[in-house]
Amino acid sequence: MSVEDHLRRAEELLAKLEATRDELERLAGDEPDAERAVEVLQELAELAKQVEQELARARRESEE
């Protein structure tokens, strides 16, 4: 994949991360569902990890 492809993928993941964060905020405003909140936090952590991986791949590609 090219640097642009990795950056595009990172942007897509960031959009998902933002939507997931919004869901967490909605959960906090509604009747709290602790189990779902934990699931959403786990999703956020995984998405953040994927964004970091894509950015690292883009960085490596740009250095080659």
PDB file with SEQRES, HELIX, SHEET and CRYST1 records, atoms N, CA, C and O in Angstrom:
SEQRES   1 A   64  MET SER VAL GLU ASP HIS LEU ARG ARG ALA GLU GLU LEU          
SEQRES   2 A   64  LEU ALA LYS LEU GLU ALA THR ARG ASP GLU LEU GLU ARG          
SEQRES   3 A   64  LEU ALA GLY ASP GLU PRO ASP ALA GLU ARG ALA VAL GLU          
SEQRES   4 A   64  VAL LEU GLN GLU LEU ALA GLU LEU ALA LYS GLN VAL GLU          
SEQRES   5 A   64  GLN GLU LEU ALA ARG ALA ARG ARG GLU SER GLU GLU              
HELIX    1 AA1 VAL A    3  GLY A   29  1                                  27    
HELIX    2 AA2 ALA A   34  GLU A   63  1                                  30    
CRYST1    1.000    1.000    1.000  90.00  90.00  90.00 P 1           1          
ATOM      1  N   MET A   1       0.835  -1.180   0.000  1.00  0.00           N  
ATOM      2  CA  MET A   1       0.000   0.000   0.000  1.00  0.00           C  
ATOM      3  C   MET A   1       0.882   1.246   0.000  1.00  0.00           C  
ATOM      4  O   MET A   1       2.000   1.238   0.516  1.00  0.00           O  
ATOM      5  N   SER A   2       0.366   2.284  -0.574  1.00  0.00           N  
ATOM      6  CA  SER A   2       1.120   3.536  -0.626  1.00  0.00           C  
ATOM      7  C   SER A   2       0.889   4.326   0.667  1.00  0.00           C  
ATOM      8  O   SER A   2       0.016   3.999   1.471  1.00  0.00           O  
ATOM      9  N   VAL A   3       1.691   5.363   0.837  1.00  0.00           N  
ATOM     10  CA  VAL A   3       1.547   6.250   1.991  1.00  0.00           C  
ATOM     11  C   VAL A   3       0.133   6.828   2.013  1.00  0.00           C  
ATOM     12  O   VAL A   3      -0.504   6.895   3.064  1.00  0.00           O  
ATOM     13  N   GLU A   4      -0.349   7.243   0.844  1.00  0.00           N  
ATOM     14  CA  GLU A   4      -1.686   7.822   0.754  1.00  0.00           C  
ATOM     15  C   GLU A   4      -2.754   6.824   1.178  1.00  0.00           C  
ATOM     16  O   GLU A   4      -3.719   7.190   1.850  1.00  0.00           O  
ATOM     17  N   ASP A   5      -2.583   5.565   0.787  1.00  0.00           N  
ATOM     18  CA  ASP A   5      -3.536   4.523   1.179  1.00  0.00           C  
ATOM     19  C   ASP A   5      -3.561   4.342   2.696  1.00  0.00           C  
ATOM     20  O   ASP A   5      -4.629   4.218   3.295  1.00  0.00           O  
ATOM     21  N   HIS A   6      -2.395   4.327   3.302  1.00  0.00           N  
ATOM     22  CA  HIS A   6      -2.323   4.181   4.757  1.00  0.00           C  
ATOM     23  C   HIS A   6      -2.950   5.384   5.455  1.00  0.00           C  
ATOM     24  O   HIS A   6      -3.652   5.226   6.454  1.00  0.00           O  
ATOM     25  N   LEU A   7      -2.704   6.567   4.941  1.00  0.00           N  
ATOM     26  CA  LEU A   7      -3.284   7.769   5.537  1.00  0.00           C  
ATOM     27  C   LEU A   7      -4.800   7.793   5.358  1.00  0.00           C  
ATOM     28  O   LEU A   7      -5.529   8.204   6.261  1.00  0.00           O  
ATOM     29  N   ARG A   8      -5.265   7.358   4.207  1.00  0.00           N  
ATOM     30  CA  ARG A   8      -6.707   7.293   3.957  1.00  0.00           C  
ATOM     31  C   ARG A   8      -7.356   6.305   4.932  1.00  0.00           C  
ATOM     32  O   ARG A   8      -8.418   6.579   5.493  1.00  0.00           O  
ATOM     33  N   ARG A   9      -6.713   5.170   5.124  1.00  0.00           N  
ATOM     34  CA  ARG A   9      -7.227   4.157   6.060  1.00  0.00           C  
ATOM     35  C   ARG A   9      -7.238   4.719   7.483  1.00  0.00           C  
ATOM     36  O   ARG A   9      -8.189   4.495   8.233  1.00  0.00           O  
ATOM     37  N   ALA A  10      -6.189   5.442   7.851  1.00  0.00           N  
ATOM     38  CA  ALA A  10      -6.133   6.044   9.186  1.00  0.00           C  
ATOM     39  C   ALA A  10      -7.273   7.047   9.357  1.00  0.00           C  
ATOM     40  O   ALA A  10      -7.878   7.115  10.427  1.00  0.00           O  
ATOM     41  N   GLU A  11      -7.570   7.818   8.325  1.00  0.00           N  
ATOM     42  CA  GLU A  11      -8.680   8.775   8.391  1.00  0.00           C  
ATOM     43  C   GLU A  11     -10.014   8.061   8.549  1.00  0.00           C  
ATOM     44  O   GLU A  11     -10.875   8.518   9.302  1.00  0.00           O  
ATOM     45  N   GLU A  12     -10.194   6.950   7.852  1.00  0.00           N  
ATOM     46  CA  GLU A  12     -11.426   6.164   7.992  1.00  0.00           C  
ATOM     47  C   GLU A  12     -11.564   5.643   9.421  1.00  0.00           C  
ATOM     48  O   GLU A  12     -12.643   5.692  10.012  1.00  0.00           O  
ATOM     49  N   LEU A  13     -10.466   5.150   9.958  1.00  0.00           N  
ATOM     50  CA  LEU A  13     -10.485   4.639  11.328  1.00  0.00           C  
ATOM     51  C   LEU A  13     -10.758   5.759  12.327  1.00  0.00           C  
ATOM     52  O   LEU A  13     -11.460   5.554  13.317  1.00  0.00           O  
ATOM     53  N   LEU A  14     -10.205   6.936  12.069  1.00  0.00           N  
ATOM     54  CA  LEU A  14     -10.465   8.071  12.958  1.00  0.00           C  
ATOM     55  C   LEU A  14     -11.945   8.453  12.939  1.00  0.00           C  
ATOM     56  O   LEU A  14     -12.505   8.824  13.971  1.00  0.00           O  
ATOM     57  N   ALA A  15     -12.574   8.363  11.777  1.00  0.00           N  
ATOM     58  CA  ALA A  15     -14.009   8.654  11.688  1.00  0.00           C  
ATOM     59  C   ALA A  15     -14.805   7.639  12.506  1.00  0.00           C  
ATOM     60  O   ALA A  15     -15.762   8.002  13.190  1.00  0.00           O  
ATOM     61  N   LYS A  16     -14.410   6.370  12.435  1.00  0.00           N  
ATOM     62  CA  LYS A  16     -15.070   5.345  13.246  1.00  0.00           C  
ATOM     63  C   LYS A  16     -14.831   5.590  14.726  1.00  0.00           C  
ATOM     64  O   LYS A  16     -15.726   5.406  15.551  1.00  0.00           O  
ATOM     65  N   LEU A  17     -13.619   6.005  15.051  1.00  0.00           N  
ATOM     66  CA  LEU A  17     -13.288   6.305  16.439  1.00  0.00           C  
ATOM     67  C   LEU A  17     -14.172   7.436  16.959  1.00  0.00           C  
ATOM     68  O   LEU A  17     -14.679   7.367  18.078  1.00  0.00           O  
ATOM     69  N   GLU A  18     -14.354   8.463  16.157  1.00  0.00           N  
ATOM     70  CA  GLU A  18     -15.191   9.597  16.545  1.00  0.00           C  
ATOM     71  C   GLU A  18     -16.642   9.156  16.753  1.00  0.00           C  
ATOM     72  O   GLU A  18     -17.283   9.565  17.722  1.00  0.00           O  
ATOM     73  N   ALA A  19     -17.156   8.330  15.852  1.00  0.00           N  
ATOM     74  CA  ALA A  19     -18.530   7.841  15.983  1.00  0.00           C  
ATOM     75  C   ALA A  19     -18.679   6.991  17.244  1.00  0.00           C  
ATOM     76  O   ALA A  19     -19.697   7.066  17.932  1.00  0.00           O  
ATOM     77  N   THR A  20     -17.678   6.198  17.538  1.00  0.00           N  
ATOM     78  CA  THR A  20     -17.714   5.358  18.733  1.00  0.00           C  
ATOM     79  C   THR A  20     -17.642   6.215  19.990  1.00  0.00           C  
ATOM     80  O   THR A  20     -18.316   5.929  20.980  1.00  0.00           O  
ATOM     81  N   ARG A  21     -16.840   7.250  19.953  1.00  0.00           N  
ATOM     82  CA  ARG A  21     -16.750   8.175  21.091  1.00  0.00           C  
ATOM     83  C   ARG A  21     -18.096   8.867  21.308  1.00  0.00           C  
ATOM     84  O   ARG A  21     -18.526   9.058  22.446  1.00  0.00           O  
ATOM     85  N   ASP A  22     -18.752   9.239  20.218  1.00  0.00           N  
ATOM     86  CA  ASP A  22     -20.083   9.838  20.318  1.00  0.00           C  
ATOM     87  C   ASP A  22     -21.072   8.868  20.968  1.00  0.00           C  
ATOM     88  O   ASP A  22     -21.916   9.268  21.771  1.00  0.00           O  
ATOM     89  N   GLU A  23     -20.955   7.598  20.609  1.00  0.00           N  
ATOM     90  CA  GLU A  23     -21.825   6.587  21.223  1.00  0.00           C  
ATOM     91  C   GLU A  23     -21.588   6.516  22.733  1.00  0.00           C  
ATOM     92  O   GLU A  23     -22.530   6.401  23.516  1.00  0.00           O  
ATOM     93  N   LEU A  24     -20.328   6.587  23.121  1.00  0.00           N  
ATOM     94  CA  LEU A  24     -20.007   6.558  24.545  1.00  0.00           C  
ATOM     95  C   LEU A  24     -20.619   7.763  25.260  1.00  0.00           C  
ATOM     96  O   LEU A  24     -21.138   7.634  26.369  1.00  0.00           O  
ATOM     97  N   GLU A  25     -20.557   8.913  24.635  1.00  0.00           N  
ATOM     98  CA  GLU A  25     -21.169  10.108  25.223  1.00  0.00           C  
ATOM     99  C   GLU A  25     -22.682   9.948  25.351  1.00  0.00           C  
ATOM    100  O   GLU A  25     -23.269  10.360  26.352  1.00  0.00           O  
ATOM    101  N   ARG A  26     -23.312   9.350  24.340  1.00  0.00           N  
ATOM    102  CA  ARG A  26     -24.759   9.108  24.420  1.00  0.00           C  
ATOM    103  C   ARG A  26     -25.077   8.150  25.569  1.00  0.00           C  
ATOM    104  O   ARG A  26     -26.054   8.339  26.294  1.00  0.00           O  
ATOM    105  N   LEU A  27     -24.251   7.131  25.724  1.00  0.00           N  
ATOM    106  CA  LEU A  27     -24.454   6.180  26.816  1.00  0.00           C  
ATOM    107  C   LEU A  27     -24.364   6.877  28.169  1.00  0.00           C  
ATOM    108  O   LEU A  27     -25.114   6.554  29.091  1.00  0.00           O  
ATOM    109  N   ALA A  28     -23.463   7.815  28.283  1.00  0.00           N  
ATOM    110  CA  ALA A  28     -23.295   8.539  29.543  1.00  0.00           C  
ATOM    111  C   ALA A  28     -24.514   9.403  29.835  1.00  0.00           C  
ATOM    112  O   ALA A  28     -24.857   9.619  30.997  1.00  0.00           O  
ATOM    113  N   GLY A  29     -25.173   9.902  28.782  1.00  0.00           N  
ATOM    114  CA  GLY A  29     -26.334  10.763  28.967  1.00  0.00           C  
ATOM    115  C   GLY A  29     -27.613   9.993  29.210  1.00  0.00           C  
ATOM    116  O   GLY A  29     -28.526  10.485  29.872  1.00  0.00           O  
ATOM    117  N   ASP A  30     -27.681   8.788  28.678  1.00  0.00           N  
ATOM    118  CA  ASP A  30     -28.863   7.959  28.878  1.00  0.00           C  
ATOM    119  C   ASP A  30     -28.772   7.255  30.220  1.00  0.00           C  
ATOM    120  O   ASP A  30     -27.904   7.542  31.044  1.00  0.00           O  
ATOM    121  N   GLU A  31     -29.692   6.329  30.410  1.00  0.00           N  
ATOM    122  CA  GLU A  31     -29.606   5.479  31.597  1.00  0.00           C  
ATOM    123  C   GLU A  31     -28.327   4.654  31.457  1.00  0.00           C  
ATOM    124  O   GLU A  31     -28.203   3.859  30.525  1.00  0.00           O  
ATOM    125  N   PRO A  32     -27.387   4.834  32.366  1.00  0.00           N  
ATOM    126  CA  PRO A  32     -26.080   4.185  32.221  1.00  0.00           C  
ATOM    127  C   PRO A  32     -26.174   2.660  32.063  1.00  0.00           C  
ATOM    128  O   PRO A  32     -26.887   1.976  32.797  1.00  0.00           O  
ATOM    129  N   ASP A  33     -25.437   2.171  31.089  1.00  0.00           N  
ATOM    130  CA  ASP A  33     -25.304   0.736  30.837  1.00  0.00           C  
ATOM    131  C   ASP A  33     -23.812   0.432  30.923  1.00  0.00           C  
ATOM    132  O   ASP A  33     -23.086   0.532  29.935  1.00  0.00           O  
ATOM    133  N   ALA A  34     -23.375   0.063  32.109  1.00  0.00           N  
ATOM    134  CA  ALA A  34     -21.947  -0.121  32.369  1.00  0.00           C  
ATOM    135  C   ALA A  34     -21.334  -1.175  31.453  1.00  0.00           C  
ATOM    136  O   ALA A  34     -20.209  -1.007  30.982  1.00  0.00           O  
ATOM    137  N   GLU A  35     -22.054  -2.248  31.199  1.00  0.00           N  
ATOM    138  CA  GLU A  35     -21.514  -3.315  30.355  1.00  0.00           C  
ATOM    139  C   GLU A  35     -21.270  -2.810  28.934  1.00  0.00           C  
ATOM    140  O   GLU A  35     -20.223  -3.080  28.346  1.00  0.00           O  
ATOM    141  N   ARG A  36     -22.238  -2.079  28.386  1.00  0.00           N  
ATOM    142  CA  ARG A  36     -22.069  -1.538  27.030  1.00  0.00           C  
ATOM    143  C   ARG A  36     -20.973  -0.478  27.011  1.00  0.00           C  
ATOM    144  O   ARG A  36     -20.217  -0.388  26.044  1.00  0.00           O  
ATOM    145  N   ALA A  37     -20.882   0.319  28.063  1.00  0.00           N  
ATOM    146  CA  ALA A  37     -19.836   1.340  28.131  1.00  0.00           C  
ATOM    147  C   ALA A  37     -18.453   0.701  28.084  1.00  0.00           C  
ATOM    148  O   ALA A  37     -17.550   1.221  27.428  1.00  0.00           O  
ATOM    149  N   VAL A  38     -18.285  -0.412  28.770  1.00  0.00           N  
ATOM    150  CA  VAL A  38     -16.995  -1.123  28.747  1.00  0.00           C  
ATOM    151  C   VAL A  38     -16.709  -1.632  27.338  1.00  0.00           C  
ATOM    152  O   VAL A  38     -15.576  -1.547  26.863  1.00  0.00           O  
ATOM    153  N   GLU A  39     -17.737  -2.162  26.669  1.00  0.00           N  
ATOM    154  CA  GLU A  39     -17.561  -2.641  25.294  1.00  0.00           C  
ATOM    155  C   GLU A  39     -17.131  -1.498  24.376  1.00  0.00           C  
ATOM    156  O   GLU A  39     -16.244  -1.665  23.540  1.00  0.00           O  
ATOM    157  N   VAL A  40     -17.762  -0.350  24.537  1.00  0.00           N  
ATOM    158  CA  VAL A  40     -17.434   0.803  23.696  1.00  0.00           C  
ATOM    159  C   VAL A  40     -16.010   1.271  23.984  1.00  0.00           C  
ATOM    160  O   VAL A  40     -15.279   1.625  23.060  1.00  0.00           O  
ATOM    161  N   LEU A  41     -15.615   1.276  25.241  1.00  0.00           N  
ATOM    162  CA  LEU A  41     -14.236   1.655  25.582  1.00  0.00           C  
ATOM    163  C   LEU A  41     -13.237   0.689  24.955  1.00  0.00           C  
ATOM    164  O   LEU A  41     -12.174   1.109  24.498  1.00  0.00           O  
ATOM    165  N   GLN A  42     -13.563  -0.582  24.930  1.00  0.00           N  
ATOM    166  CA  GLN A  42     -12.683  -1.566  24.293  1.00  0.00           C  
ATOM    167  C   GLN A  42     -12.601  -1.311  22.787  1.00  0.00           C  
ATOM    168  O   GLN A  42     -11.532  -1.427  22.187  1.00  0.00           O  
ATOM    169  N   GLU A  43     -13.737  -0.963  22.185  1.00  0.00           N  
ATOM    170  CA  GLU A  43     -13.739  -0.625  20.754  1.00  0.00           C  
ATOM    171  C   GLU A  43     -12.868   0.600  20.494  1.00  0.00           C  
ATOM    172  O   GLU A  43     -12.104   0.634  19.529  1.00  0.00           O  
ATOM    173  N   LEU A  44     -12.987   1.600  21.357  1.00  0.00           N  
ATOM    174  CA  LEU A  44     -12.159   2.807  21.210  1.00  0.00           C  
ATOM    175  C   LEU A  44     -10.676   2.468  21.285  1.00  0.00           C  
ATOM    176  O   LEU A  44      -9.880   2.963  20.487  1.00  0.00           O  
ATOM    177  N   ALA A  45     -10.312   1.636  22.231  1.00  0.00           N  
ATOM    178  CA  ALA A  45      -8.904   1.248  22.381  1.00  0.00           C  
ATOM    179  C   ALA A  45      -8.403   0.519  21.144  1.00  0.00           C  
ATOM    180  O   ALA A  45      -7.286   0.764  20.687  1.00  0.00           O  
ATOM    181  N   GLU A  46      -9.223  -0.376  20.598  1.00  0.00           N  
ATOM    182  CA  GLU A  46      -8.823  -1.126  19.414  1.00  0.00           C  
ATOM    183  C   GLU A  46      -8.700  -0.202  18.195  1.00  0.00           C  
ATOM    184  O   GLU A  46      -7.751  -0.319  17.419  1.00  0.00           O  
ATOM    185  N   LEU A  47      -9.643   0.699  18.030  1.00  0.00           N  
ATOM    186  CA  LEU A  47      -9.574   1.645  16.911  1.00  0.00           C  
ATOM    187  C   LEU A  47      -8.347   2.546  17.020  1.00  0.00           C  
ATOM    188  O   LEU A  47      -7.669   2.803  16.025  1.00  0.00           O  
ATOM    189  N   ALA A  48      -8.064   3.022  18.226  1.00  0.00           N  
ATOM    190  CA  ALA A  48      -6.879   3.864  18.419  1.00  0.00           C  
ATOM    191  C   ALA A  48      -5.612   3.088  18.067  1.00  0.00           C  
ATOM    192  O   ALA A  48      -4.691   3.637  17.462  1.00  0.00           O  
ATOM    193  N   LYS A  49      -5.568   1.833  18.440  1.00  0.00           N  
ATOM    194  CA  LYS A  49      -4.418   0.980  18.118  1.00  0.00           C  
ATOM    195  C   LYS A  49      -4.273   0.823  16.600  1.00  0.00           C  
ATOM    196  O   LYS A  49      -3.163   0.879  16.071  1.00  0.00           O  
ATOM    197  N   GLN A  50      -5.391   0.627  15.909  1.00  0.00           N  
ATOM    198  CA  GLN A  50      -5.354   0.474  14.460  1.00  0.00           C  
ATOM    199  C   GLN A  50      -4.904   1.760  13.773  1.00  0.00           C  
ATOM    200  O   GLN A  50      -4.148   1.712  12.803  1.00  0.00           O  
ATOM    201  N   VAL A  51      -5.360   2.906  14.267  1.00  0.00           N  
ATOM    202  CA  VAL A  51      -4.925   4.187  13.714  1.00  0.00           C  
ATOM    203  C   VAL A  51      -3.414   4.323  13.874  1.00  0.00           C  
ATOM    204  O   VAL A  51      -2.712   4.699  12.936  1.00  0.00           O  
ATOM    205  N   GLU A  52      -2.926   4.015  15.060  1.00  0.00           N  
ATOM    206  CA  GLU A  52      -1.489   4.111  15.318  1.00  0.00           C  
ATOM    207  C   GLU A  52      -0.701   3.202  14.376  1.00  0.00           C  
ATOM    208  O   GLU A  52       0.353   3.593  13.875  1.00  0.00           O  
ATOM    209  N   GLN A  53      -1.203   1.996  14.134  1.00  0.00           N  
ATOM    210  CA  GLN A  53      -0.531   1.059  13.228  1.00  0.00           C  
ATOM    211  C   GLN A  53      -0.501   1.594  11.800  1.00  0.00           C  
ATOM    212  O   GLN A  53       0.523   1.497  11.123  1.00  0.00           O  
ATOM    213  N   GLU A  54      -1.608   2.155  11.342  1.00  0.00           N  
ATOM    214  CA  GLU A  54      -1.653   2.708   9.982  1.00  0.00           C  
ATOM    215  C   GLU A  54      -0.689   3.880   9.834  1.00  0.00           C  
ATOM    216  O   GLU A  54      -0.006   4.005   8.818  1.00  0.00           O  
ATOM    217  N   LEU A  55      -0.638   4.730  10.844  1.00  0.00           N  
ATOM    218  CA  LEU A  55       0.289   5.864  10.780  1.00  0.00           C  
ATOM    219  C   LEU A  55       1.735   5.386  10.786  1.00  0.00           C  
ATOM    220  O   LEU A  55       2.580   5.962  10.102  1.00  0.00           O  
ATOM    221  N   ALA A  56       2.024   4.348  11.546  1.00  0.00           N  
ATOM    222  CA  ALA A  56       3.380   3.784  11.565  1.00  0.00           C  
ATOM    223  C   ALA A  56       3.725   3.206  10.195  1.00  0.00           C  
ATOM    224  O   ALA A  56       4.844   3.370   9.710  1.00  0.00           O  
ATOM    225  N   ARG A  57       2.764   2.533   9.579  1.00  0.00           N  
ATOM    226  CA  ARG A  57       2.992   1.978   8.232  1.00  0.00           C  
ATOM    227  C   ARG A  57       3.244   3.098   7.226  1.00  0.00           C  
ATOM    228  O   ARG A  57       4.133   2.994   6.381  1.00  0.00           O  
ATOM    229  N   ALA A  58       2.461   4.160   7.322  1.00  0.00           N  
ATOM    230  CA  ALA A  58       2.653   5.298   6.421  1.00  0.00           C  
ATOM    231  C   ALA A  58       4.026   5.901   6.614  1.00  0.00           C  
ATOM    232  O   ALA A  58       4.697   6.256   5.645  1.00  0.00           O  
ATOM    233  N   ARG A  59       4.447   6.019   7.863  1.00  0.00           N  
ATOM    234  CA  ARG A  59       5.773   6.585   8.161  1.00  0.00           C  
ATOM    235  C   ARG A  59       6.867   5.707   7.555  1.00  0.00           C  
ATOM    236  O   ARG A  59       7.815   6.213   6.954  1.00  0.00           O  
ATOM    237  N   ARG A  60       6.730   4.388   7.715  1.00  0.00           N  
ATOM    238  CA  ARG A  60       7.740   3.482   7.147  1.00  0.00           C  
ATOM    239  C   ARG A  60       7.767   3.576   5.632  1.00  0.00           C  
ATOM    240  O   ARG A  60       8.840   3.616   5.030  1.00  0.00           O  
ATOM    241  N   GLU A  61       6.598   3.612   5.015  1.00  0.00           N  
ATOM    242  CA  GLU A  61       6.525   3.729   3.556  1.00  0.00           C  
ATOM    243  C   GLU A  61       7.192   5.011   3.058  1.00  0.00           C  
ATOM    244  O   GLU A  61       7.867   5.011   2.028  1.00  0.00           O  
ATOM    245  N   SER A  62       6.998   6.097   3.797  1.00  0.00           N  
ATOM    246  CA  SER A  62       7.563   7.382   3.364  1.00  0.00           C  
ATOM    247  C   SER A  62       9.073   7.405   3.500  1.00  0.00           C  
ATOM    248  O   SER A  62       9.749   8.171   2.813  1.00  0.00           O  
ATOM    249  N   GLU A  63       9.606   6.576   4.377  1.00  0.00           N  
ATOM    250  CA  GLU A  63      11.055   6.546   4.591  1.00  0.00           C  
ATOM    251  C   GLU A  63      11.762   5.670   3.576  1.00  0.00           C  
ATOM    252  O   GLU A  63      12.984   5.745   3.441  1.00  0.00           O  
ATOM    253  N   GLU A  64      11.020   4.844   2.862  1.00  0.00           N  
ATOM    254  CA  GLU A  64      11.641   3.946   1.872  1.00  0.00           C  
ATOM    255  C   GLU A  64      11.889   4.626   0.553  1.00  0.00           C  
ATOM    256  O   GLU A  64      12.404   4.003  -0.375  1.00  0.00           O  
TER     257      GLU A  64                                                      
END                                                                             
